Amino acid sequence: MFQFKQFIKSILLILRLPFLRIFSTTFFLSAFFYSIFSRAFWREFNSVLRGRYLYLKRLHEKSENVFLLRRNVHRLEKGLLMRPRRPVFGLKYIEELVNVYERLVSKDLENDESIVDQLIWARDVLTKYFSVVENNTIVSNCRNQFEKIDIAFGSKEKKIPFNQPSKEPPVQYDQFFKLTKNRRSVRWFLPKPVPREMIDRAILAAVQSPSSCNRLPYEFRVIDDEKMVKEVSTIPMGTKGFSDNIPVIIAVVGHLDAFFNERDRHLIYIDASLASMAMVLSFETMGLSTCCLNWPDIPKREKKISKALNLERKNRVIMFMAVGWADPEGKVAYSEKKPLGVIRKYN
Ligand SMILES: Cc1cc2nc3c(=O)[nH]c(=O)nc-3n(C[C@H](O)[C@H](O)[C@H](O)COP(=O)(O)O)c2cc1C
């Protein structure tokens, strides 16, 4: 029986290459392959579609959509800082923006810490926009609508495009290079708690990272409860052998309902990775160490993690990160990097 199984396996291995060659020749055959012979992309299809649906549903219902607010305020800011600034801009989305702003303000979210600063930003940018844009029917209608929306909170600074004063960089290259070079993936940690305040500081630095249209379509799910860390840290595959001593594990989770179109489906990975790197380096500045952990797209594991973290279908896990105080007795890999001449090409 065993020999028969081995025989079938070896036949399949022989057939695999010509099979893949044929199905990779055209888009249609590839789509056919992934519809019939492999379900590897099905969860991703489903999440992308679910995210799109939720985004468009909120748009249709004119309901709260913080991603829509953020993207459109960002577009207005870009219009405001354009050189030369066009006399009329933003007509394609100003109505959408004022609607979503009105909706969010009327939801009585004013005292909700999660939205208040974003509403102040939106208000300030909209005020500036209406003070400079040339009048026409759309602008005039939107201005009238906007002026009736009352928000009773202010801020010290105006949250609008500004001239950056020329300044000394707060960190010199040599120091920064040292920080990057000293960082290594650490897999052995001391059994010492990581203060939440440090984790929050790292996250505050992470969200300063660039993000497409300033959407920030991700969140960090920090797990520091011992029992939960034990459960979660065994779910990604790459923690075998050291999952037991991870003190804190962070799941980086993308939100696909930030996008109205499939063309943007990769942005959760790009934006979250940029933020994650900033987080890694800020942990380093505090003396903490990290190990990024791969998230394998395997159905059984996806199911487990969705349950453990109570994820929705619009969510995709991007990666995990182990965080803790490095055990000085534990080794790190040398991890030689590629030389400059190989990794860099000009023009
Ligand atoms: C996306 C990503 C996934 C990773 N997954 C794992 C993992 O599952 N297990 C692990 O031990 N290390 C993992 N690592 C760490 C890499 O092995 C490590 O970054 C690489 O070998 C270079 O070593 P260095 O980080 O010490 O410079 C991952 C790193 C990244 C960026």
PDBQT file of the ligand as one rigid body, heavy atoms in Angstrom, charges set to zero:
ROOT
HETATM    1  C1  LIG A 401       7.638  38.724   6.714  1.00  0.00    +0.000 C 
HETATM    2  C2  LIG A 401       8.604  37.998   7.599  1.00  0.00    +0.000 A 
HETATM    3  C3  LIG A 401       8.294  36.746   8.057  1.00  0.00    +0.000 A 
HETATM    4  C4  LIG A 401       9.152  36.073   8.916  1.00  0.00    +0.000 A 
HETATM    5  N1  LIG A 401       8.769  34.879   9.428  1.00  0.00    +0.000 NA
HETATM    6  C5  LIG A 401       9.539  34.276  10.346  1.00  0.00    +0.000 A 
HETATM    7  C6  LIG A 401       9.075  33.096  10.983  1.00  0.00    +0.000 A 
HETATM    8  O1  LIG A 401       7.991  32.627  10.720  1.00  0.00    +0.000 OA
HETATM    9  N2  LIG A 401       9.875  32.521  11.897  1.00  0.00    +0.000 N 
HETATM   10  C7  LIG A 401      11.101  33.043  12.232  1.00  0.00    +0.000 A 
HETATM   11  O2  LIG A 401      11.770  32.472  13.084  1.00  0.00    +0.000 OA
HETATM   12  N3  LIG A 401      11.554  34.179  11.648  1.00  0.00    +0.000 NA
HETATM   13  C8  LIG A 401      10.795  34.816  10.730  1.00  0.00    +0.000 A 
HETATM   14  N4  LIG A 401      11.218  35.983  10.151  1.00  0.00    +0.000 N 
HETATM   15  C9  LIG A 401      12.508  36.543  10.500  1.00  0.00    +0.000 C 
HETATM   16  C10 LIG A 401      13.504  36.318   9.364  1.00  0.00    +0.000 C 
HETATM   17  O3  LIG A 401      13.905  34.982   9.353  1.00  0.00    +0.000 OA
HETATM   18  C11 LIG A 401      14.679  37.256   9.554  1.00  0.00    +0.000 C 
HETATM   19  O4  LIG A 401      14.225  38.588   9.472  1.00  0.00    +0.000 OA
HETATM   20  C12 LIG A 401      15.758  37.045   8.507  1.00  0.00    +0.000 C 
HETATM   21  O5  LIG A 401      16.294  35.776   8.586  1.00  0.00    +0.000 OA
HETATM   22  C13 LIG A 401      16.880  38.075   8.646  1.00  0.00    +0.000 C 
HETATM   23  O6  LIG A 401      17.407  38.049   9.924  1.00  0.00    +0.000 OA
HETATM   24  P1  LIG A 401      17.447  39.340  10.849  1.00  0.00    +0.000 P 
HETATM   25  O7  LIG A 401      16.015  39.774  11.056  1.00  0.00    +0.000 OA
HETATM   26  O8  LIG A 401      18.039  38.887  12.122  1.00  0.00    +0.000 OA
HETATM   27  O9  LIG A 401      18.236  40.392  10.149  1.00  0.00    +0.000 OA
HETATM   28  C14 LIG A 401      10.382  36.660   9.277  1.00  0.00    +0.000 A 
HETATM   29  C15 LIG A 401      10.700  37.923   8.783  1.00  0.00    +0.000 A 
HETATM   30  C16 LIG A 401       9.833  38.592   7.964  1.00  0.00    +0.000 A 
HETATM   31  C17 LIG A 401      10.170  39.968   7.469  1.00  0.00    +0.000 C 
ENDROOT
TORSDOF 0
